Amino acid sequence: MTLIKSISGIRGTIGGAQSENLTPIDAVKYAAAYGTWVKQQRNKEDYKVVVGRDARISGEMIQQLVMNTLVGMGITVIDLDLSTTPTVEMAVTMEHADGGIILTASHNPKQWNALKLLNNKGEFLNAAAGQEILDIAEEGNILFSEVDNLGEIHKNDAYIDLHIDEILDLPLVNAEAIKDAKFKVVVDGVNSTGGIAVPLLLGALGVEAVKLYCTPNGEFPHNPEPLKEHLTDLMQLVRDESADFGIVVDPDVDRLAFVDENGEMFGEEYTLVAVADYVLRNNPGSTVSNMSSSRALRDVTEKHGGTYTASAVGEVNVVEKMKETNAVIGGEGNGGIIYPELHYGRDSLVGIALFLSFLAEEKITVSELRKKYTAYFMSKKKIQLTPQLDVDAILKAMEAKYASEDINTIDGVKIDFPENWVHLRKSNTEPIIRIYTEAKTQEEADKLADRVIGEIKELVG
């Protein structure tokens, strides 16, 4: 497995050969390159970087390597230990730090890990900054500090609580209505840090939390990507407990999905749609999601008199477009909520609080809420990459084949048909081509995806 180096971080599987996997040597190499980059941004005496991790098995090892590399460069490390991606993002600004590193491979299985890199605003690096760090790593001209100038590690385990406090202070989080509603919710924390943070948030809001897989030991009980086929236990427990709904997050708590009171999926794409509906009715404005996200967000935005804009895939691209359009909410159709009133990062915790506020104020069930939105159905498929596959050539050929349709090429190739769409792009996080389609029925979406996969296979022989 080749290391994947992109705007989504330095990602790879643990073990194996240097430069082909995320080995200890690679963790040190890229942490040192990042530390060098941090020092290049501002000329000052003292530098500070926040480091946190999800609960995956390799996390502690990688964290010690990364933190002590930064110490060796004279950088002070604020060690959040077990944390969430949005918590680390917020801690960067609250600490007035020079950057942050989250050690997580998000939805990837347990053998994966990654260094996800932040700037001094607690936001993911853009492509230019990411390339600078890769160049530094390859050049190898890295200076470490002499013994009298080593950095220090300061542990701080208060930031999940501080994160929750900031959420409770948001004007649109109606804590009183939520408490009065006396919700009962099942939480699947996939045995990672969501098992810590989500029950703490629910407790602060007066919600009864039934815990499922909330032991943060990194032994993922199912594939950690929050898709329907992985959530049968959650769906069953919601029914068994007669709960109001179920919550599932990915290992680093930046993707959020719901299960309704009947144990049926609310639809990962509709997490952002519902939360945006609530925000927009209180604060009308613009919205942004990436090109692989549902048309349903556009529908809801236009219902409230706002303007919807699509960005390239990747949180940094969504954030950039949100700032350009002064969007009041945005995110990604994979269950990522970005609420700039709190911070510019995907945050499942603020998504949960806003969703609960919506339910409490409307006094409706989750299934009733879902019926408010146009039913779109998505198919998410992929083609495994091999050295023989020329992705750019494939995308160019598909663009030419459908030149008469509405084509967008800012990120791969998106083909908008009158009743459906298909988006083809090379993944930032896995060695695959992603094929996303959306239509008015699941059958149509699957059929379109299979047709396009067949056409690609014909192209490559």
C-alpha positions as CSV (number, residue, x, y, z in Angstrom):
1,M,0.0,0.0,0.0
2,T,1.4,3.4,-1.0
3,L,1.1,6.2,1.4
4,I,-1.7,8.6,0.4
5,K,-0.6,12.2,0.7
6,S,-3.3,14.8,0.0
7,I,-5.2,17.7,1.5
8,S,-6.9,15.0,3.7
9,G,-3.5,14.3,5.4
10,I,-0.8,11.7,5.4
11,R,-2.7,8.4,5.5
12,G,-1.6,4.8,5.4
13,T,-1.8,1.4,6.9
14,I,0.3,0.5,10.0
15,G,3.3,-1.8,9.6
16,G,5.2,-2.9,6.5
17,A,7.9,-1.0,4.6
18,Q,9.0,2.6,5.0
19,S,7.4,5.0,2.5
20,E,4.9,2.3,1.5
21,N,2.9,2.4,4.7
22,L,2.5,4.6,7.7
23,T,5.6,3.4,9.6
24,P,7.2,5.0,12.7
25,I,9.8,6.5,10.4
26,D,7.1,8.1,8.2
27,A,5.2,9.5,11.2
28,V,8.4,11.2,12.4
29,K,9.3,12.4,8.8
30,Y,6.0,14.1,8.2
31,A,5.7,15.4,11.8
32,A,9.1,17.0,11.4
33,A,8.1,18.5,8.0
34,Y,5.0,19.9,9.5
35,G,6.9,21.4,12.5
36,T,9.3,23.0,10.0
37,W,6.4,24.5,8.1
38,V,4.8,25.8,11.3
39,K,8.0,27.6,12.1
40,Q,8.2,29.1,8.6
41,Q,4.8,30.7,9.0
42,R,5.8,33.2,11.7
43,N,9.2,34.2,13.2
44,K,8.8,34.0,16.9
45,E,10.5,32.5,20.0
46,D,7.9,30.0,21.1
47,Y,5.7,27.7,19.0
48,K,2.7,25.7,20.1
49,V,0.9,22.8,18.4
50,V,-2.2,20.9,19.7
51,V,-2.2,17.1,19.2
52,G,-5.2,14.7,19.7
53,R,-6.2,11.3,18.5
54,D,-9.1,8.9,18.0
55,A,-9.1,5.6,19.8
56,R,-7.7,3.4,17.1
57,I,-5.1,0.8,18.3
58,S,-2.1,2.5,16.7
59,G,-3.0,5.9,18.0
60,E,-0.9,6.0,21.2
61,M,2.2,4.8,19.3
62,I,1.8,7.4,16.5
63,Q,0.9,10.1,19.0
64,Q,4.1,9.6,21.0
65,L,6.2,9.6,17.8
66,V,4.6,12.8,16.6
67,M,4.6,14.7,19.9
68,N,8.2,13.9,20.7
69,T,9.3,14.8,17.2
70,L,7.7,18.3,17.7
71,V,9.4,18.5,21.1
72,G,12.7,17.8,19.4
73,M,12.1,20.8,17.2
74,G,11.5,23.1,20.2
75,I,7.8,23.2,19.9
76,T,5.4,23.0,22.9
77,V,2.8,20.4,22.5
78,I,-0.7,20.6,24.0
79,D,-1.6,16.9,24.4
80,L,-5.4,16.3,24.2
81,D,-4.8,12.5,24.1
82,L,-8.2,10.9,23.2
83,S,-10.2,13.6,21.5
84,T,-12.3,14.3,18.4
85,T,-11.3,16.1,15.2
86,P,-13.6,19.1,15.9
87,T,-12.4,19.3,19.5
88,V,-8.8,19.6,18.3
89,E,-9.8,22.2,15.7
90,M,-11.4,24.3,18.4
91,A,-8.5,23.8,20.9
92,V,-6.1,25.3,18.3
93,T,-7.9,28.7,18.4
94,M,-8.6,28.5,22.2
95,E,-5.0,27.9,22.9
96,H,-3.8,30.5,20.4
97,A,-1.7,27.7,18.9
98,D,0.3,27.7,15.7
99,G,-1.3,24.6,14.4
100,G,-2.7,21.2,15.3
101,I,-2.5,17.5,14.3
102,I,-5.3,15.0,14.6
103,L,-4.2,11.4,14.5
104,T,-7.1,9.6,12.8
105,A,-7.9,7.8,9.6
106,S,-11.6,8.9,10.0
107,H,-13.8,6.1,8.5
108,N,-11.0,3.8,7.4
109,P,-10.7,0.4,9.1
110,K,-8.5,-0.1,12.2
111,Q,-5.3,-1.0,10.3
112,W,-5.2,2.6,9.0
113,N,-4.1,5.8,10.6
114,A,-3.2,9.3,9.5
115,L,-1.8,12.7,10.4
116,K,-4.5,15.3,9.6
117,L,-2.8,18.8,9.7
118,L,-4.3,22.1,10.8
119,N,-3.2,25.7,10.5
120,N,-3.3,28.3,13.2
121,K,-7.1,28.9,12.6
122,G,-7.8,25.3,13.5
123,E,-8.7,24.6,9.8
124,F,-7.3,22.0,7.4
125,L,-4.4,23.1,5.2
126,N,-5.1,24.1,1.6
127,A,-3.4,22.3,-1.2
128,A,-0.5,24.8,-1.5
129,A,0.4,24.5,2.2
130,G,0.1,20.7,2.0
131,Q,2.5,20.6,-1.0
132,E,5.0,22.8,0.9
133,I,5.0,20.2,3.7
134,L,5.5,17.3,1.3
135,D,8.3,19.2,-0.4
136,I,10.0,19.8,3.0
137,A,9.6,16.1,3.8
138,E,11.3,15.0,0.6
139,E,14.1,17.6,0.7
140,G,14.9,16.5,4.3
141,N,16.5,19.8,5.3
142,I,15.0,19.7,8.8
143,L,16.7,21.4,11.8
144,F,16.1,20.1,15.3
145,S,16.6,22.0,18.5
146,E,19.6,21.8,20.8
147,V,19.2,20.3,24.2
148,D,18.5,23.6,26.1
149,N,15.8,24.6,23.6
150,L,13.6,21.4,23.5
151,G,9.9,21.8,23.6
152,E,7.6,20.4,26.3
153,I,4.4,18.3,26.4
154,H,1.5,19.7,28.4
155,K,-1.5,17.4,28.8
156,N,-5.0,18.9,28.9
157,D,-8.0,16.6,29.0
158,A,-10.6,19.4,29.5
159,Y,-11.2,20.3,25.9
160,I,-14.1,17.9,25.1
161,D,-16.0,19.6,28.1
162,L,-15.0,23.0,26.8
163,H,-16.2,22.1,23.3
164,I,-19.6,21.1,24.8
165,D,-19.8,24.3,26.8
166,E,-19.3,26.3,23.6
167,I,-22.1,24.4,21.9
168,L,-24.5,25.0,24.8
169,D,-23.8,28.7,24.5
170,L,-25.0,28.9,20.9
171,P,-28.2,30.9,20.4
172,L,-29.8,28.2,18.2
173,V,-29.1,25.4,20.6
174,N,-32.4,25.2,22.6
175,A,-31.2,23.3,25.6
176,E,-34.4,24.0,27.6
177,A,-36.7,22.6,24.9
178,I,-34.4,19.6,24.5
179,K,-34.5,18.8,28.3
180,D,-38.3,19.3,28.3
181,A,-38.7,16.8,25.4
182,K,-37.1,14.0,27.5
183,F,-35.5,12.3,24.5
184,K,-34.1,8.8,24.7
185,V,-31.3,8.2,22.2
186,V,-29.1,5.2,21.4
187,V,-25.4,6.1,20.6
188,D,-23.1,4.0,18.5
189,G,-19.6,5.3,19.2
190,V,-17.8,2.6,17.2
191,N,-15.5,2.1,20.2
192,S,-13.8,5.3,19.6
193,T,-13.9,8.8,21.0
194,G,-17.5,9.4,20.0
195,G,-18.2,7.0,22.8
196,I,-16.8,9.6,25.2
197,A,-18.0,12.9,23.6
198,V,-21.5,12.1,22.4
199,P,-22.8,10.8,25.8
200,L,-21.3,13.8,27.6
201,L,-23.1,16.2,25.2
202,L,-26.4,14.3,25.6
203,G,-26.0,14.3,29.4
204,A,-25.5,18.0,29.4
205,L,-28.7,18.4,27.3
206,G,-30.8,16.2,29.6
207,V,-31.1,13.4,27.0
208,E,-31.0,9.8,28.2
209,A,-28.2,8.0,26.3
210,V,-28.2,4.3,25.7
211,K,-24.6,3.4,24.9
212,L,-23.7,0.9,22.2
213,Y,-20.0,0.3,21.4
214,C,-18.9,3.3,23.5
215,T,-15.7,1.8,25.0
216,P,-12.8,3.8,23.4
217,N,-10.5,0.8,22.8
218,G,-10.1,1.1,19.0
219,E,-11.6,-2.4,18.4
220,F,-14.2,-1.3,15.9
221,P,-17.2,-3.7,16.1
222,H,-18.2,-3.0,12.5
223,N,-16.9,-1.2,9.5
224,P,-16.5,2.4,10.9
225,E,-18.0,4.1,7.9
226,P,-21.6,5.1,9.1
227,L,-23.5,3.4,6.3
228,K,-26.7,1.4,6.5
229,E,-25.1,-2.0,5.9
230,H,-22.8,-1.5,8.9
231,L,-25.5,-0.4,11.4
232,T,-27.8,-3.3,11.9
233,D,-27.0,-3.5,15.7
234,L,-27.8,0.2,16.2
235,M,-31.0,-0.1,14.1
236,Q,-32.2,-3.1,16.2
237,L,-31.3,-1.5,19.6
238,V,-33.3,1.6,18.7
239,R,-36.3,-0.6,18.3
240,D,-35.6,-2.8,21.3
241,E,-35.2,0.3,23.6
242,S,-38.2,2.1,22.1
243,A,-35.8,5.0,21.7
244,D,-36.6,8.3,19.9
245,F,-33.8,7.8,17.5
246,G,-30.2,6.5,17.1
247,I,-26.9,8.4,16.6
248,V,-23.8,7.0,15.0
249,V,-20.5,8.9,14.4
250,D,-17.2,7.8,12.7
251,P,-14.1,7.3,14.8
252,D,-13.0,10.9,15.0
253,V,-16.6,12.4,15.3
254,D,-16.8,14.5,12.2
255,R,-19.4,12.4,10.4
256,L,-22.9,12.0,11.7
257,A,-25.8,9.8,10.8
258,F,-29.2,9.1,12.4
259,V,-31.6,6.2,12.7
260,D,-35.3,7.0,13.2
261,E,-37.6,5.7,15.9
262,N,-38.5,2.7,13.7
263,G,-34.9,1.6,13.3
264,E,-34.7,2.9,9.7
265,M,-31.9,5.1,8.4
266,F,-32.6,8.8,8.3
267,G,-30.2,9.0,5.4
268,E,-26.6,10.2,5.8
269,E,-27.1,12.8,3.1
270,Y,-30.1,14.2,5.0
271,T,-28.1,15.0,8.2
272,L,-26.9,18.2,6.7
273,V,-30.2,18.9,5.0
274,A,-32.2,18.7,8.3
275,V,-29.7,20.7,10.3
276,A,-29.5,23.3,7.5
277,D,-33.4,23.5,7.4
278,Y,-33.4,24.4,11.1
279,V,-30.6,27.0,10.9
280,L,-32.0,28.6,7.7
281,R,-35.5,29.1,9.2
282,N,-33.8,31.0,12.0
283,N,-31.0,32.7,10.1
284,P,-31.7,32.7,6.3
285,G,-28.6,32.8,4.1
286,S,-26.4,30.9,1.8
287,T,-25.3,27.2,2.0
288,V,-22.5,25.2,0.5
289,S,-21.9,21.4,0.1
290,N,-19.5,19.5,-2.1
291,M,-20.3,18.2,-5.6
292,S,-21.0,14.7,-4.4
293,S,-23.7,15.8,-2.0
294,S,-27.5,15.6,-2.5
295,R,-29.6,18.1,-4.4
296,A,-31.8,18.1,-1.3
297,L,-29.7,20.8,0.3
298,R,-30.2,23.1,-2.7
299,D,-34.0,22.5,-2.4
300,V,-34.1,23.4,1.3
301,T,-31.8,26.5,0.8
302,E,-34.0,27.8,-2.0
303,K,-37.1,27.2,0.1
304,H,-35.8,29.6,2.6
305,G,-34.8,32.2,-0.1
306,G,-31.1,31.5,0.1
307,T,-28.4,30.6,-2.5
308,Y,-26.8,27.2,-2.7
309,T,-23.2,26.7,-4.1
310,A,-21.3,23.5,-4.8
311,S,-17.6,23.1,-4.0
312,A,-14.9,20.6,-4.8
313,V,-14.8,17.6,-2.5
314,G,-12.7,18.0,0.6
315,E,-13.5,19.9,3.8
316,V,-10.9,22.7,3.0
317,N,-12.7,23.3,-0.3
318,V,-16.1,23.5,1.3
319,V,-14.8,25.9,4.0
320,E,-13.1,28.1,1.3
321,K,-16.4,28.3,-0.6
322,M,-18.4,29.0,2.6
323,K,-16.2,32.0,3.4
324,E,-16.5,33.3,-0.2
325,T,-20.3,33.1,-0.1
326,N,-20.7,34.0,3.6
327,A,-22.6,30.8,4.1
328,V,-24.5,30.4,7.4
329,I,-24.1,26.6,7.2
330,G,-22.5,24.0,5.0
331,G,-20.8,20.7,5.0
332,E,-20.6,17.4,3.1
333,G,-23.3,14.8,2.3
334,N,-21.4,12.2,4.2
335,G,-22.9,13.6,7.4
336,G,-20.4,16.4,7.9
337,I,-21.9,19.6,9.5
338,I,-19.9,22.9,9.3
339,Y,-21.5,25.6,11.4
340,P,-19.3,28.7,11.3
341,E,-21.1,30.3,14.3
342,L,-19.0,27.7,16.2
343,H,-16.0,27.0,14.0
344,Y,-15.1,26.1,10.4
345,G,-14.8,22.4,10.7
346,R,-17.1,19.3,10.3
347,D,-18.6,18.8,13.8
348,S,-20.9,16.0,14.7
349,L,-21.5,17.4,18.3
350,V,-22.9,20.7,17.1
351,G,-24.9,18.8,14.5
352,I,-26.5,16.6,17.2
353,A,-27.3,19.7,19.3
354,L,-29.0,21.5,16.4
355,F,-30.9,18.4,15.3
356,L,-32.2,17.9,18.8
357,S,-33.3,21.5,19.0
358,F,-35.2,21.1,15.7
359,L,-37.0,18.0,16.9
360,A,-37.8,19.6,20.3
361,E,-39.2,22.8,18.8
362,E,-41.2,21.0,16.1
363,K,-42.4,18.3,18.4
364,I,-42.2,15.7,15.7
365,T,-40.6,12.3,15.3
366,V,-37.5,11.7,13.2
367,S,-39.4,9.8,10.6
368,E,-41.9,12.7,10.3
369,L,-39.1,15.1,9.9
370,R,-37.6,13.0,7.1
371,K,-40.9,13.1,5.2
372,K,-40.6,16.9,4.9
373,Y,-37.8,16.5,2.3
374,T,-37.7,15.5,-1.3
375,A,-36.8,11.8,-1.6
376,Y,-33.5,11.5,-3.4
377,F,-31.5,8.2,-3.5
378,M,-27.8,7.9,-3.9
379,S,-25.5,5.1,-5.0
380,K,-21.9,5.2,-3.8
381,K,-19.7,2.8,-5.6
382,K,-16.0,2.6,-6.4
383,I,-13.4,1.1,-8.7
384,Q,-10.1,-0.2,-7.1
385,L,-7.1,1.5,-8.7
386,T,-4.3,-0.5,-10.2
387,P,-1.0,0.8,-11.6
388,Q,-2.4,0.3,-15.1
389,L,-5.3,2.6,-14.7
390,D,-4.8,6.1,-16.0
391,V,-7.5,8.0,-14.0
392,D,-7.0,11.3,-15.8
393,A,-7.5,9.7,-19.2
394,I,-10.6,7.9,-17.9
395,L,-12.1,11.1,-16.7
396,K,-11.3,12.9,-19.9
397,A,-12.9,10.2,-21.9
398,M,-16.1,10.3,-19.8
399,E,-16.2,14.1,-20.1
400,A,-15.9,13.8,-23.9
401,K,-18.6,11.0,-24.1
402,Y,-21.1,13.2,-22.3
403,A,-20.0,16.6,-23.7
404,S,-23.6,17.5,-24.6
405,E,-24.7,17.3,-20.9
406,D,-24.2,19.8,-18.1
407,I,-20.5,19.0,-17.1
408,N,-18.5,20.3,-14.2
409,T,-14.8,19.5,-13.9
410,I,-13.6,21.4,-10.9
411,D,-13.2,18.1,-9.1
412,G,-13.1,15.0,-11.3
413,V,-16.1,15.0,-13.7
414,K,-19.7,15.6,-12.6
415,I,-22.4,15.0,-15.2
416,D,-25.8,16.6,-14.4
417,F,-28.7,15.0,-16.2
418,P,-32.2,16.6,-16.0
419,E,-33.4,13.9,-13.5
420,N,-30.2,12.6,-12.0
421,W,-26.4,13.1,-11.8
422,V,-23.2,11.2,-11.6
423,H,-19.9,12.3,-10.1
424,L,-16.6,10.5,-10.9
425,R,-13.4,11.4,-9.0
426,K,-10.2,9.9,-7.6
427,S,-10.4,9.6,-3.8
428,N,-8.2,11.7,-1.5
429,T,-8.3,8.9,1.2
430,E,-8.3,5.6,-0.6
431,P,-6.7,4.1,-3.8
432,I,-10.1,4.1,-5.6
433,I,-12.2,6.0,-8.1
434,R,-15.5,7.0,-6.5
435,I,-18.7,6.8,-8.5
436,Y,-21.5,8.7,-6.9
437,T,-25.0,8.9,-8.4
438,E,-28.3,10.4,-7.3
439,A,-31.8,9.8,-8.7
440,K,-35.5,9.8,-7.6
441,T,-35.4,6.1,-6.9
442,Q,-32.7,3.7,-5.6
443,E,-33.1,1.5,-8.6
444,E,-32.4,4.4,-10.9
445,A,-29.3,5.5,-8.9
446,D,-27.9,2.0,-8.9
447,K,-28.6,1.5,-12.5
448,L,-26.8,4.7,-13.5
449,A,-23.8,3.8,-11.3
450,D,-23.6,0.3,-12.8
451,R,-23.9,1.7,-16.4
452,V,-21.1,4.2,-15.8
453,I,-18.8,1.5,-14.2
454,G,-19.5,-0.7,-17.3
455,E,-18.5,2.2,-19.6
456,I,-15.3,2.8,-17.6
457,K,-14.4,-0.9,-17.8
458,E,-14.9,-0.8,-21.6
459,L,-12.5,2.2,-21.8
460,V,-9.8,0.3,-19.9
461,G,-10.4,-3.0,-21.7
